[in-house]
């Protein structure tokens, strides 16, 4: 609902591009940005794959995927956002020092990500202090799920 994005925008003066498919999430984010008087976020309604495909190659410093739908059942794993084709698309949009930062609290999703990114330079860590807690993450912590952050560079 935009809470983490607004916090990141307040911490980081660079331009952020927030991609959201749900109108309610967009409305909540826009309200938060207006209340905080933040003007460094551009919001796009759409699917992340489509939006990334329209951006110029090597144009992004970082792609952040915080708690994407894990599709935990094995028969649904093909629906996960981070698949090899999406990883290739992200790699083509990141600049030479660009990073992919993913956070999840589902161990099978983290394992899946490590397989997909096996040719990337990968670091697995606990939540860095500069990443705000998301609403989803708070609920997961309350349920006893421990988040993991995966930060990776192509190649």
N, CA, C and O atoms as a GROMACS GRO file, in nm:
protein
  620
    1UNK      N    1   0.082  -0.121   0.000
    1UNK     CA    2   0.000   0.000   0.000
    1UNK      C    3   0.086   0.127   0.000
    1UNK      O    4   0.038   0.234   0.036
    2UNK      N    5   0.211   0.115  -0.040
    2UNK     CA    6   0.294   0.231  -0.062
    2UNK      C    7   0.376   0.277   0.057
    2UNK      O    8   0.458   0.368   0.043
    3UNK      N    9   0.357   0.216   0.172
    3UNK     CA   10   0.429   0.262   0.291
    3UNK      C   11   0.581   0.250   0.272
    3UNK      O   12   0.654   0.345   0.296
    4UNK      N   13   0.628   0.134   0.229
    4UNK     CA   14   0.772   0.112   0.212
    4UNK      C   15   0.828   0.201   0.102
    4UNK      O   16   0.938   0.254   0.114
    5UNK      N   17   0.753   0.217  -0.007
    5UNK     CA   18   0.800   0.302  -0.117
    5UNK      C   19   0.815   0.446  -0.072
    5UNK      O   20   0.914   0.511  -0.105
    6UNK      N   21   0.719   0.497   0.003
    6UNK     CA   22   0.728   0.634   0.053
    6UNK      C   23   0.847   0.651   0.147
    6UNK      O   24   0.917   0.752   0.142
    7UNK      N   25   0.871   0.553   0.231
    7UNK     CA   26   0.987   0.559   0.321
    7UNK      C   27   1.118   0.556   0.242
    7UNK      O   28   1.211   0.630   0.274
    8UNK      N   29   1.126   0.471   0.139
    8UNK     CA   30   1.246   0.466   0.055
    8UNK      C   31   1.267   0.599  -0.016
    8UNK      O   32   1.380   0.646  -0.028
    9UNK      N   33   1.160   0.660  -0.064
    9UNK     CA   34   1.170   0.788  -0.133
    9UNK      C   35   1.219   0.898  -0.039
    9UNK      O   36   1.293   0.987  -0.080
   10UNK      N   37   1.178   0.891   0.086
   10UNK     CA   38   1.222   0.990   0.184
   10UNK      C   39   1.370   0.972   0.217
   10UNK      O   40   1.440   1.070   0.245
   11UNK      N   41   1.419   0.848   0.213
   11UNK     CA   42   1.559   0.820   0.245
   11UNK      C   43   1.654   0.844   0.128
   11UNK      O   44   1.772   0.872   0.148
   12UNK      N   45   1.602   0.834   0.006
   12UNK     CA   46   1.687   0.834  -0.113
   12UNK      C   47   1.638   0.940  -0.210
   12UNK      O   48   1.526   0.930  -0.262
   13UNK      N   49   1.718   1.043  -0.236
   13UNK     CA   50   1.671   1.152  -0.322
   13UNK      C   51   1.666   1.116  -0.472
   13UNK      O   52   1.612   1.193  -0.551
   14UNK      N   53   1.721   1.000  -0.510
   14UNK     CA   54   1.716   0.962  -0.651
   14UNK      C   55   1.570   0.940  -0.695
   14UNK      O   56   1.481   0.921  -0.612
   15UNK      N   57   1.550   0.943  -0.823
   15UNK     CA   58   1.417   0.916  -0.879
   15UNK      C   59   1.384   0.769  -0.863
   15UNK      O   60   1.465   0.682  -0.897
   16UNK      N   61   1.266   0.740  -0.811
   16UNK     CA   62   1.218   0.603  -0.798
   16UNK      C   63   1.101   0.582  -0.893
   16UNK      O   64   1.021   0.672  -0.916
   17UNK      N   65   1.094   0.462  -0.948
   17UNK     CA   66   0.981   0.423  -1.031
   17UNK      C   67   0.909   0.312  -0.957
   17UNK      O   68   0.964   0.204  -0.937
   18UNK      N   69   0.786   0.337  -0.918
   18UNK     CA   70   0.706   0.238  -0.847
   18UNK      C   71   0.606   0.179  -0.946
   18UNK      O   72   0.531   0.252  -1.011
   19UNK      N   73   0.607   0.047  -0.958
   19UNK     CA   74   0.516  -0.022  -1.049
   19UNK      C   75   0.417  -0.100  -0.964
   19UNK      O   76   0.455  -0.181  -0.880
   20UNK      N   77   0.290  -0.075  -0.988
   20UNK     CA   78   0.185  -0.140  -0.909
   20UNK      C   79   0.071  -0.175  -1.001
   20UNK      O   80   0.034  -0.098  -1.090
   21UNK      N   81   0.015  -0.293  -0.980
   21UNK     CA   82  -0.094  -0.338  -1.064
   21UNK      C   83  -0.232  -0.311  -1.001
   21UNK      O   84  -0.333  -0.311  -1.070
   22UNK      N   85  -0.235  -0.287  -0.871
   22UNK     CA   86  -0.362  -0.268  -0.800
   22UNK      C   87  -0.393  -0.120  -0.780
   22UNK      O   88  -0.314  -0.049  -0.718
   23UNK      N   89  -0.507  -0.072  -0.831
   23UNK     CA   90  -0.543   0.069  -0.816
   23UNK      C   91  -0.546   0.116  -0.670
   23UNK      O   92  -0.508   0.230  -0.641
   24UNK      N   93  -0.591   0.032  -0.578
   24UNK     CA   94  -0.595   0.073  -0.437
   24UNK      C   95  -0.454   0.100  -0.384
   24UNK      O   96  -0.433   0.193  -0.307
   25UNK      N   97  -0.359   0.019  -0.426
   25UNK     CA   98  -0.220   0.040  -0.385
   25UNK      C   99  -0.164   0.169  -0.442
   25UNK      O  100  -0.089   0.240  -0.375
   26UNK      N  101  -0.199   0.199  -0.566
   26UNK     CA  102  -0.155   0.323  -0.629
   26UNK      C  103  -0.212   0.443  -0.555
   26UNK      O  104  -0.141   0.539  -0.526
   27UNK      N  105  -0.341   0.438  -0.526
   27UNK     CA  106  -0.406   0.549  -0.455
   27UNK      C  107  -0.342   0.572  -0.319
   27UNK      O  108  -0.315   0.686  -0.280
   28UNK      N  109  -0.317   0.464  -0.246
   28UNK     CA  110  -0.255   0.477  -0.113
   28UNK      C  111  -0.115   0.536  -0.124
   28UNK      O  112  -0.077   0.621  -0.044
   29UNK      N  113  -0.037   0.490  -0.223
   29UNK     CA  114   0.098   0.543  -0.242
   29UNK      C  115   0.093   0.691  -0.277
   29UNK      O  116   0.168   0.770  -0.220
   30UNK      N  117   0.008   0.729  -0.369
   30UNK     CA  118  -0.001   0.870  -0.408
   30UNK      C  119  -0.040   0.958  -0.290
   30UNK      O  120   0.012   1.068  -0.274
   31UNK      N  121  -0.130   0.909  -0.207
   31UNK     CA  122  -0.171   0.984  -0.088
   31UNK      C  123  -0.051   1.001   0.007
   31UNK      O  124  -0.028   1.110   0.059
   32UNK      N  125   0.024   0.894   0.027
   32UNK     CA  126   0.141   0.902   0.116
   32UNK      C  127   0.246   1.000   0.061
   32UNK      O  128   0.303   1.079   0.136
   33UNK      N  129   0.270   0.994  -0.069
   33UNK     CA  130   0.369   1.083  -0.130
   33UNK      C  131   0.327   1.229  -0.117
   33UNK      O  132   0.409   1.316  -0.090
   34UNK      N  133   0.199   1.254  -0.137
   34UNK     CA  134   0.149   1.391  -0.125
   34UNK      C  135   0.160   1.440   0.019
   34UNK      O  136   0.204   1.553   0.043
   35UNK      N  137   0.121   1.356   0.115
   35UNK     CA  138   0.129   1.396   0.256
   35UNK      C  139   0.272   1.425   0.298
   35UNK      O  140   0.297   1.516   0.377
   36UNK      N  141   0.366   1.348   0.247
   36UNK     CA  142   0.508   1.366   0.283
   36UNK      C  143   0.578   1.469   0.194
   36UNK      O  144   0.696   1.498   0.214
   37UNK      N  145   0.506   1.522   0.096
   37UNK     CA  146   0.562   1.621   0.003
   37UNK      C  147   0.684   1.566  -0.070
   37UNK      O  148   0.786   1.634  -0.085
   38UNK      N  149   0.673   1.442  -0.114
   38UNK     CA  150   0.781   1.377  -0.189
   38UNK      C  151   0.750   1.384  -0.338
   38UNK      O  152   0.639   1.353  -0.381
   39UNK      N  153   0.849   1.427  -0.416
   39UNK     CA  154   0.826   1.438  -0.560
   39UNK      C  155   0.927   1.359  -0.642
   39UNK      O  156   0.944   1.384  -0.761
   40UNK      N  157   0.994   1.263  -0.579
   40UNK     CA  158   1.096   1.184  -0.650
   40UNK      C  159   1.048   1.044  -0.685
   40UNK      O  160   1.130   0.954  -0.707
   41UNK      N  161   0.918   1.024  -0.690
   41UNK     CA  162   0.862   0.893  -0.725
   41UNK      C  163   0.768   0.909  -0.844
   41UNK      O  164   0.680   0.995  -0.845
   42UNK      N  165   0.789   0.826  -0.942
   42UNK     CA  166   0.696   0.815  -1.055
   42UNK      C  167   0.622   0.684  -1.036
   42UNK      O  168   0.684   0.582  -1.007
   43UNK      N  169   0.492   0.685  -1.053
   43UNK     CA  170   0.409   0.568  -1.029
   43UNK      C  171   0.348   0.524  -1.161
   43UNK      O  172   0.290   0.604  -1.235
   44UNK      N  173   0.362   0.395  -1.190
   44UNK     CA  174   0.307   0.338  -1.312
   44UNK      C  175   0.213   0.226  -1.274
   44UNK      O  176   0.249   0.136  -1.198
   45UNK      N  177   0.091   0.231  -1.329
   45UNK     CA  178  -0.001   0.121  -1.310
   45UNK      C  179   0.026   0.020  -1.421
   45UNK      O  180   0.015   0.051  -1.539
   46UNK      N  181   0.062  -0.101  -1.380
   46UNK     CA  182   0.086  -0.203  -1.480
   46UNK      C  183   0.161  -0.321  -1.424
   46UNK      O  184   0.195  -0.326  -1.306
   47UNK      N  185   0.186  -0.415  -1.511
   47UNK     CA  186   0.260  -0.535  -1.479
   47UNK      C  187   0.409  -0.506  -1.489
   47UNK      O  188   0.454  -0.443  -1.585
   48UNK      N  189   0.486  -0.551  -1.392
   48UNK     CA  190   0.629  -0.522  -1.388
   48UNK      C  191   0.702  -0.570  -1.513
   48UNK      O  192   0.793  -0.503  -1.561
   49UNK      N  193   0.663  -0.685  -1.566
   49UNK     CA  194   0.728  -0.738  -1.687
   49UNK      C  195   0.706  -0.643  -1.803
   49UNK      O  196   0.800  -0.611  -1.876
   50UNK      N  197   0.584  -0.597  -1.821
   50UNK     CA  198   0.553  -0.506  -1.931
   50UNK      C  199   0.625  -0.372  -1.915
   50UNK      O  200   0.681  -0.319  -2.011
   51UNK      N  201   0.624  -0.320  -1.794
   51UNK     CA  202   0.688  -0.190  -1.770
   51UNK      C  203   0.838  -0.200  -1.792
   51UNK      O  204   0.896  -0.114  -1.860
   52UNK      N  205   0.902  -0.302  -1.737
   52UNK     CA  206   1.047  -0.317  -1.758
   52UNK      C  207   1.079  -0.331  -1.907
   52UNK      O  208   1.180  -0.278  -1.954
   53UNK      N  209   0.995  -0.402  -1.979
   53UNK     CA  210   1.018  -0.421  -2.122
   53UNK      C  211   1.015  -0.291  -2.201
   53UNK      O  212   1.072  -0.284  -2.310
   54UNK      N  213   0.951  -0.189  -2.148
   54UNK     CA  214   0.941  -0.060  -2.217
   54UNK      C  215   1.054   0.036  -2.180
   54UNK      O  216   1.070   0.140  -2.244
   55UNK      N  217   1.131   0.003  -2.079
   55UNK     CA  218   1.239   0.091  -2.036
   55UNK      C  219   1.364   0.067  -2.120
   55UNK      O  220   1.384  -0.043  -2.171
   56UNK      N  221   1.447   0.169  -2.135
   56UNK     CA  222   1.571   0.152  -2.212
   56UNK      C  223   1.668   0.056  -2.142
   56UNK      O  224   1.670   0.047  -2.019
   57UNK      N  225   1.745  -0.012  -2.222
   57UNK     CA  226   1.848  -0.099  -2.165
   57UNK      C  227   1.947  -0.016  -2.085
   57UNK      O  228   1.975   0.100  -2.118
   58UNK      N  229   1.999  -0.076  -1.978
   58UNK     CA  230   2.102  -0.016  -1.892
   58UNK      C  231   2.058   0.114  -1.827
   58UNK      O  232   2.141   0.201  -1.799
   59UNK      N  233   1.928   0.130  -1.802
   59UNK     CA  234   1.876   0.257  -1.750
   59UNK      C  235   1.847   0.257  -1.600
   59UNK      O  236   1.811   0.361  -1.546
   60UNK      N  237   1.862   0.144  -1.533
   60UNK     CA  238   1.824   0.136  -1.391
   60UNK      C  239   1.943   0.108  -1.301
   60UNK      O  240   2.033   0.031  -1.336
   61UNK      N  241   1.942   0.171  -1.184
   61UNK     CA  242   2.043   0.144  -1.081
   61UNK      C  243   2.008   0.020  -1.001
   61UNK      O  244   2.096  -0.055  -0.958
   62UNK      N  245   1.879   0.000  -0.980
   62UNK     CA  246   1.837  -0.111  -0.893
   62UNK      C  247   1.693  -0.149  -0.925
   62UNK      O  248   1.611  -0.065  -0.960
   63UNK      N  249   1.666  -0.277  -0.913
   63UNK     CA  250   1.530  -0.328  -0.920
   63UNK      C  251   1.502  -0.393  -0.785
   63UNK      O  252   1.577  -0.480  -0.741
   64UNK      N  253   1.395  -0.350  -0.721
   64UNK     CA  254   1.360  -0.401  -0.588
   64UNK      C  255   1.231  -0.482  -0.596
   64UNK      O  256   1.129  -0.432  -0.644
   65UNK      N  257   1.237  -0.603  -0.550
   65UNK     CA  258   1.120  -0.691  -0.543
   65UNK      C  259   1.106  -0.734  -0.399
   65UNK      O  260   1.169  -0.830  -0.355
   66UNK      N  261   1.023  -0.664  -0.326
   66UNK     CA  262   1.006  -0.695  -0.184
   66UNK      C  263   0.878  -0.775  -0.164
   66UNK      O  264   0.768  -0.724  -0.183
   67UNK      N  265   0.895  -0.898  -0.126
   67UNK     CA  266   0.786  -0.990  -0.094
   67UNK      C  267   0.690  -1.011  -0.211
   67UNK      O  268   0.569  -0.994  -0.197
   68UNK      N  269   0.747  -1.050  -0.327
   68UNK     CA  270   0.658  -1.085  -0.438
   68UNK      C  271   0.580  -1.211  -0.403
   68UNK      O  272   0.622  -1.289  -0.318
   69UNK      N  273   0.469  -1.229  -0.468
   69UNK     CA  274   0.386  -1.347  -0.442
   69UNK      C  275   0.471  -1.473  -0.458
   69UNK      O  276   0.525  -1.496  -0.567
   70UNK      N  277   0.484  -1.555  -0.354
   70UNK     CA  278   0.574  -1.670  -0.361
   70UNK      C  279   0.516  -1.791  -0.432
   70UNK      O  280   0.590  -1.883  -0.467
   71UNK      N  281   0.385  -1.793  -0.455
   71UNK     CA  282   0.323  -1.910  -0.517
   71UNK      C  283   0.385  -2.036  -0.457
   71UNK      O  284   0.456  -2.108  -0.527
   72UNK      N  285   0.360  -2.063  -0.329
   72UNK     CA  286   0.432  -2.168  -0.257
   72UNK      C  287   0.404  -2.311  -0.303
   72UNK      O  288   0.489  -2.399  -0.283
   73UNK      N  289   0.290  -2.337  -0.364
   73UNK     CA  290   0.263  -2.473  -0.410
   73UNK      C  291   0.346  -2.502  -0.535
   73UNK      O  292   0.355  -2.418  -0.625
   74UNK      N  293   0.407  -2.620  -0.540
   74UNK     CA  294   0.496  -2.651  -0.651
   74UNK      C  295   0.426  -2.643  -0.786
   74UNK      O  296   0.488  -2.605  -0.885
   75UNK      N  297   0.299  -2.677  -0.793
   75UNK     CA  298   0.229  -2.671  -0.921
   75UNK      C  299   0.206  -2.527  -0.968
   75UNK      O  300   0.176  -2.504  -1.085
   76UNK      N  301   0.220  -2.429  -0.875
   76UNK     CA  302   0.201  -2.288  -0.910
   76UNK      C  303   0.334  -2.214  -0.927
   76UNK      O  304   0.334  -2.095  -0.960
   77UNK      N  305   0.446  -2.281  -0.904
   77UNK     CA  306   0.576  -2.214  -0.904
   77UNK      C  307   0.603  -2.141  -1.036
   77UNK      O  308   0.675  -2.042  -1.039
   78UNK      N  309   0.546  -2.190  -1.144
   78UNK     CA  310   0.569  -2.126  -1.275
   78UNK      C  311   0.510  -1.985  -1.281
   78UNK      O  312   0.542  -1.908  -1.371
   79UNK      N  313   0.424  -1.950  -1.185
   79UNK     CA  314   0.362  -1.816  -1.181
   79UNK      C  315   0.450  -1.714  -1.108
   79UNK      O  316   0.420  -1.594  -1.110
   80UNK      N  317   0.556  -1.759  -1.045
   80UNK     CA  318   0.643  -1.666  -0.973
   80UNK      C  319   0.701  -1.562  -1.069
   80UNK      O  320   0.736  -1.593  -1.183
   81UNK      N  321   0.710  -1.441  -1.021
   81UNK     CA  322   0.764  -1.333  -1.103
   81UNK      C  323   0.908  -1.360  -1.144
   81UNK      O  324   0.943  -1.344  -1.261
   82UNK      N  325   0.989  -1.401  -1.050
   82UNK     CA  326   1.131  -1.419  -1.082
   82UNK      C  327   1.152  -1.556  -1.146
   82UNK      O  328   1.170  -1.657  -1.078
   83UNK      N  329   1.151  -1.555  -1.278
   83UNK     CA  330   1.179  -1.671  -1.362
   83UNK      C  331   1.301  -1.634  -1.446
   83UNK      O  332   1.338  -1.517  -1.451
   84UNK      N  333   1.364  -1.730  -1.512
   84UNK     CA  334   1.482  -1.698  -1.593
   84UNK      C  335   1.461  -1.586  -1.695
   84UNK      O  336   1.548  -1.501  -1.711
   85UNK      N  337   1.348  -1.585  -1.764
   85UNK     CA  338   1.325  -1.479  -1.864
   85UNK      C  339   1.315  -1.342  -1.798
   85UNK      O  340   1.364  -1.243  -1.852
   86UNK      N  341   1.251  -1.335  -1.681
   86UNK     CA  342   1.240  -1.208  -1.611
   86UNK      C  343   1.377  -1.164  -1.559
   86UNK      O  344   1.410  -1.046  -1.565
   87UNK      N  345   1.455  -1.257  -1.508
   87UNK     CA  346   1.591  -1.225  -1.462
   87UNK      C  347   1.674  -1.169  -1.578
   87UNK      O  348   1.750  -1.074  -1.560
   88UNK      N  349   1.661  -1.228  -1.696
   88UNK     CA  350   1.732  -1.177  -1.814
   88UNK      C  351   1.687  -1.035  -1.848
   88UNK      O  352   1.768  -0.950  -1.883
   89UNK      N  353   1.557  -1.011  -1.839
   89UNK     CA  354   1.503  -0.877  -1.866
   89UNK      C  355   1.558  -0.777  -1.765
   89UNK      O  356   1.602  -0.668  -1.803
   90UNK      N  357   1.557  -0.813  -1.637
   90UNK     CA  358   1.612  -0.725  -1.534
   90UNK      C  359   1.759  -0.696  -1.564
   90UNK      O  360   1.801  -0.581  -1.558
   91UNK      N  361   1.836  -0.800  -1.594
   91UNK     CA  362   1.979  -0.783  -1.622
   91UNK      C  363   2.001  -0.685  -1.737
   91UNK      O  364   2.095  -0.605  -1.734
   92UNK      N  365   1.915  -0.690  -1.838
   92UNK     CA  366   1.932  -0.601  -1.953
   92UNK      C  367   1.896  -0.456  -1.920
   92UNK      O  368   1.940  -0.365  -1.990
   93UNK      N  369   1.819  -0.434  -1.815
   93UNK     CA  370   1.777  -0.299  -1.778
   93UNK      C  371   1.868  -0.236  -1.672
   93UNK      O  372   1.866  -0.114  -1.654
   94UNK      N  373   1.946  -0.317  -1.602
   94UNK     CA  374   2.037  -0.265  -1.500
   94UNK      C  375   2.162  -0.206  -1.565
   94UNK      O  376   2.214  -0.259  -1.663
   95UNK      N  377   2.209  -0.095  -1.508
   95UNK     CA  378   2.334  -0.038  -1.558
   95UNK      C  379   2.452  -0.123  -1.507
   95UNK      O  380   2.431  -0.224  -1.441
   96UNK      N  381   2.574  -0.082  -1.539
   96UNK     CA  382   2.692  -0.165  -1.509
   96UNK      C  383   2.710  -0.196  -1.361
   96UNK      O  384   2.770  -0.298  -1.326
   97UNK      N  385   2.660  -0.110  -1.274
   97UNK     CA  386   2.671  -0.135  -1.129
   97UNK      C  387   2.536  -0.168  -1.068
   97UNK      O  388   2.520  -0.165  -0.946
   98UNK      N  389   2.439  -0.199  -1.152
   98UNK     CA  390   2.303  -0.221  -1.105
   98UNK      C  391   2.285  -0.347  -1.023
   98UNK      O  392   2.358  -0.445  -1.037
   99UNK      N  393   2.182  -0.342  -0.936
   99UNK     CA  394   2.152  -0.451  -0.845
   99UNK      C  395   2.006  -0.493  -0.855
   99UNK      O  396   1.918  -0.413  -0.884
  100UNK      N  397   1.984  -0.620  -0.830
  100UNK     CA  398   1.851  -0.672  -0.806
  100UNK      C  399   1.845  -0.703  -0.657
  100UNK      O  400   1.929  -0.776  -0.606
  101UNK      N  401   1.746  -0.648  -0.587
  101UNK     CA  402   1.730  -0.671  -0.444
  101UNK      C  403   1.593  -0.733  -0.423
  101UNK      O  404   1.490  -0.672  -0.452
  102UNK      N  405   1.592  -0.855  -0.374
  102UNK     CA  406   1.468  -0.928  -0.350
  102UNK      C  407   1.461  -0.965  -0.203
  102UNK      O  408   1.561  -1.006  -0.144
  103UNK      N  409   1.344  -0.951  -0.144
  103UNK     CA  410   1.321  -0.994  -0.006
  103UNK      C  411   1.203  -1.090  -0.005
  103UNK      O  412   1.102  -1.066  -0.072
  104UNK      N  413   1.216  -1.197   0.072
  104UNK     CA  414   1.108  -1.293   0.087
  104UNK      C  415   1.116  -1.357   0.225
  104UNK      O  416   1.222  -1.358   0.287
  105UNK      N  417   1.005  -1.410   0.271
  105UNK     CA  418   1.006  -1.486   0.397
  105UNK      C  419   0.958  -1.628   0.372
  105UNK      O  420   0.915  -1.698   0.465
  106UNK      N  421   0.965  -1.671   0.248
  106UNK     CA  422   0.927  -1.807   0.211
  106UNK      C  423   1.052  -1.881   0.166
  106UNK      O  424   1.106  -1.852   0.059
  107UNK      N  425   1.100  -1.977   0.247
  107UNK     CA  426   1.226  -2.045   0.214
  107UNK      C  427   1.228  -2.108   0.075
  107UNK      O  428   1.331  -2.102   0.008
  108UNK      N  429   1.117  -2.167   0.030
  108UNK     CA  430   1.118  -2.228  -0.103
  108UNK      C  431   1.134  -2.124  -0.213
  108UNK      O  432   1.191  -2.152  -0.319
  109UNK      N  433   1.083  -2.002  -0.189
  109UNK     CA  434   1.100  -1.895  -0.288
  109UNK      C  435   1.245  -1.850  -0.290
  109UNK      O  436   1.301  -1.827  -0.397
  110UNK      N  437   1.305  -1.836  -0.174
  110UNK     CA  438   1.446  -1.797  -0.168
  110UNK      C  439   1.532  -1.900  -0.242
  110UNK      O  440   1.623  -1.863  -0.317
  111UNK      N  441   1.505  -2.027  -0.221
  111UNK     CA  442   1.580  -2.132  -0.291
  111UNK      C  443   1.558  -2.121  -0.442
  111UNK      O  444   1.653  -2.134  -0.520
  112UNK      N  445   1.435  -2.096  -0.483
  112UNK     CA  446   1.403  -2.078  -0.624
  112UNK      C  447   1.484  -1.961  -0.683
  112UNK      O  448   1.539  -1.973  -0.792
  113UNK      N  449   1.489  -1.850  -0.611
  113UNK     CA  450   1.562  -1.732  -0.657
  113UNK      C  451   1.710  -1.765  -0.675
  113UNK      O  452   1.771  -1.725  -0.775
  114UNK      N  453   1.767  -1.838  -0.581
  114UNK     CA  454   1.909  -1.873  -0.591
  114UNK      C  455   1.936  -1.961  -0.713
  114UNK      O  456   2.041  -1.949  -0.775
  115UNK      N  457   1.843  -2.047  -0.747
  115UNK     CA  458   1.859  -2.129  -0.867
  115UNK      C  459   1.851  -2.042  -0.992
  115UNK      O  460   1.934  -2.053  -1.082
  116UNK      N  461   1.750  -1.956  -0.998
  116UNK     CA  462   1.733  -1.869  -1.115
  116UNK      C  463   1.854  -1.777  -1.133
  116UNK      O  464   1.895  -1.750  -1.246
  117UNK      N  465   1.909  -1.729  -1.022
  117UNK     CA  466   2.021  -1.634  -1.028
  117UNK      C  467   2.157  -1.701  -1.014
  117UNK      O  468   2.254  -1.635  -0.975
  118UNK      N  469   2.167  -1.828  -1.044
  118UNK     CA  470   2.291  -1.903  -1.021
  118UNK      C  471   2.411  -1.846  -1.097
  118UNK      O  472   2.525  -1.867  -1.056
  119UNK      N  473   2.387  -1.773  -1.206
  119UNK     CA  474   2.499  -1.714  -1.282
  119UNK      C  475   2.524  -1.569  -1.243
  119UNK      O  476   2.610  -1.503  -1.303
  120UNK      N  477   2.451  -1.518  -1.146
  120UNK     CA  478   2.470  -1.382  -1.097
  120UNK      C  479   2.564  -1.386  -0.976
  120UNK      O  480   2.588  -1.492  -0.919
  121UNK      N  481   2.616  -1.271  -0.940
  121UNK     CA  482   2.691  -1.256  -0.815
  121UNK      C  483   2.588  -1.228  -0.706
  121UNK      O  484   2.524  -1.123  -0.706
  122UNK      N  485   2.573  -1.322  -0.612
  122UNK     CA  486   2.463  -1.317  -0.517
  122UNK      C  487   2.514  -1.307  -0.373
  122UNK      O  488   2.610  -1.373  -0.335
  123UNK      N  489   2.448  -1.222  -0.295
  123UNK     CA  490   2.471  -1.213  -0.152
  123UNK      C  491   2.337  -1.236  -0.082
  123UNK      O  492   2.236  -1.175  -0.118
  124UNK      N  493   2.339  -1.324   0.017
  124UNK     CA  494   2.218  -1.351   0.097
  124UNK      C  495   2.244  -1.297   0.236
  124UNK      O  496   2.348  -1.324   0.296
  125UNK      N  497   2.149  -1.219   0.288
  125UNK     CA  498   2.170  -1.156   0.418
  125UNK      C  499   2.038  -1.134   0.489
  125UNK      O  500   1.930  -1.155   0.433
  126UNK      N  501   2.049  -1.090   0.612
  126UNK     CA  502   1.931  -1.044   0.685
  126UNK      C  503   1.894  -0.907   0.632
  126UNK      O  504   1.970  -0.845   0.557
  127UNK      N  505   1.776  -0.859   0.670
  127UNK     CA  506   1.728  -0.730   0.622
  127UNK      C  507   1.828  -0.619   0.652
  127UNK      O  508   1.864  -0.598   0.768
  128UNK      N  509   1.873  -0.548   0.548
  128UNK     CA  510   1.962  -0.434   0.573
  128UNK      C  511   1.884  -0.321   0.640
  128UNK      O  512   1.764  -0.307   0.620
  129UNK      N  513   1.952  -0.243   0.719
  129UNK     CA  514   1.887  -0.136   0.793
  129UNK      C  515   1.822  -0.031   0.707
  129UNK      O  516   1.732   0.039   0.753
  130UNK      N  517   1.866  -0.017   0.581
  130UNK     CA  518   1.809   0.087   0.495
  130UNK      C  519   1.684   0.040   0.422
  130UNK      O  520   1.622   0.118   0.350
  131UNK      N  521   1.645  -0.087   0.439
  131UNK     CA  522   1.521  -0.135   0.376
  131UNK      C  523   1.409  -0.126   0.478
  131UNK      O  524   1.413  -0.194   0.580
  132UNK      N  525   1.308  -0.044   0.450
  132UNK     CA  526   1.198  -0.032   0.546
  132UNK      C  527   1.117  -0.161   0.554
  132UNK      O  528   1.108  -0.237   0.457
  133UNK      N  529   1.058  -0.183   0.668
  133UNK     CA  530   0.967  -0.296   0.684
  133UNK      C  531   0.844  -0.272   0.598
  133UNK      O  532   0.791  -0.160   0.592
  134UNK      N  533   0.798  -0.376   0.532
  134UNK     CA  534   0.674  -0.365   0.456
  134UNK      C  535   0.560  -0.419   0.543
  134UNK      O  536   0.584  -0.490   0.640
  135UNK      N  537   0.439  -0.384   0.507
  135UNK     CA  538   0.323  -0.438   0.580
  135UNK      C  539   0.319  -0.589   0.573
  135UNK      O  540   0.290  -0.655   0.673
  136UNK      N  541   0.349  -0.644   0.457
  136UNK     CA  542   0.351  -0.790   0.442
  136UNK      C  543   0.457  -0.851   0.534
  136UNK      O  544   0.433  -0.954   0.599
  137UNK      N  545   0.573  -0.787   0.539
  137UNK     CA  546   0.681  -0.838   0.623
  137UNK      C  547   0.643  -0.837   0.771
  137UNK      O  548   0.673  -0.931   0.844
  138UNK      N  549   0.576  -0.730   0.815
  138UNK     CA  550   0.532  -0.722   0.955
  138UNK      C  551   0.440  -0.838   0.990
  138UNK      O  552   0.454  -0.900   1.096
  139UNK      N  553   0.346  -0.868   0.901
  139UNK     CA  554   0.256  -0.982   0.924
  139UNK      C  555   0.333  -1.113   0.928
  139UNK      O  556   0.303  -1.200   1.010
  140UNK      N  557   0.431  -1.129   0.841
  140UNK     CA  558   0.512  -1.250   0.840
  140UNK      C  559   0.593  -1.265   0.968
  140UNK      O  560   0.601  -1.375   1.023
  141UNK      N  561   0.652  -1.156   1.013
  141UNK     CA  562   0.728  -1.162   1.139
  141UNK      C  563   0.637  -1.200   1.255
  141UNK      O  564   0.676  -1.279   1.341
  142UNK      N  565   0.516  -1.144   1.259
  142UNK     CA  566   0.421  -1.176   1.365
  142UNK      C  567   0.383  -1.324   1.361
  142UNK      O  568   0.351  -1.384   1.464
  143UNK      N  569   0.386  -1.383   1.241
  143UNK     CA  570   0.354  -1.525   1.225
  143UNK      C  571   0.476  -1.614   1.241
  143UNK      O  572   0.467  -1.736   1.227
  144UNK      N  573   0.593  -1.553   1.271
  144UNK     CA  574   0.714  -1.631   1.294
  144UNK      C  575   0.797  -1.658   1.169
  144UNK      O  576   0.889  -1.740   1.174
  145UNK      N  577   0.767  -1.591   1.058
  145UNK     CA  578   0.846  -1.612   0.936
  145UNK      C  579   0.961  -1.513   0.932
  145UNK      O  580   0.941  -1.393   0.949
  146UNK      N  581   1.079  -1.563   0.910
  146UNK     CA  582   1.200  -1.480   0.909
  146UNK      C  583   1.232  -1.439   0.765
  146UNK      O  584   1.246  -1.525   0.678
  147UNK      N  585   1.245  -1.309   0.738
  147UNK     CA  586   1.276  -1.265   0.602
  147UNK      C  587   1.423  -1.286   0.567
  147UNK      O  588   1.510  -1.291   0.654
  148UNK      N  589   1.449  -1.299   0.439
  148UNK     CA  590   1.585  -1.306   0.386
  148UNK      C  591   1.592  -1.208   0.269
  148UNK      O  592   1.498  -1.196   0.191
  149UNK      N  593   1.706  -1.140   0.258
  149UNK     CA  594   1.728  -1.048   0.148
  149UNK      C  595   1.834  -1.108   0.056
  149UNK      O  596   1.937  -1.158   0.101
  150UNK      N  597   1.806  -1.104  -0.072
  150UNK     CA  598   1.898  -1.153  -0.173
  150UNK      C  599   1.932  -1.033  -0.262
  150UNK      O  600   1.845  -0.974  -0.326
  151UNK      N  601   2.060  -1.000  -0.265
  151UNK     CA  602   2.107  -0.889  -0.348
  151UNK      C  603   2.201  -0.948  -0.453
  151UNK      O  604   2.293  -1.023  -0.420
  152UNK      N  605   2.176  -0.914  -0.580
  152UNK     CA  606   2.252  -0.980  -0.687
  152UNK      C  607   2.287  -0.882  -0.798
  152UNK      O  608   2.216  -0.785  -0.825
  153UNK      N  609   2.400  -0.912  -0.860
  153UNK     CA  610   2.446  -0.840  -0.980
  153UNK      C  611   2.453  -0.940  -1.095
  153UNK      O  612   2.495  -1.054  -1.076
  154UNK      N  613   2.412  -0.898  -1.212
  154UNK     CA  614   2.423  -0.990  -1.326
  154UNK      C  615   2.569  -1.029  -1.351
  154UNK      O  616   2.661  -0.952  -1.326
  155UNK      N  617   2.587  -1.151  -1.402
  155UNK     CA  618   2.718  -1.199  -1.443
  155UNK      C  619   2.807  -1.222  -1.330
  155UNK      O  620   2.922  -1.262  -1.349
   0.00000   0.00000   0.00000
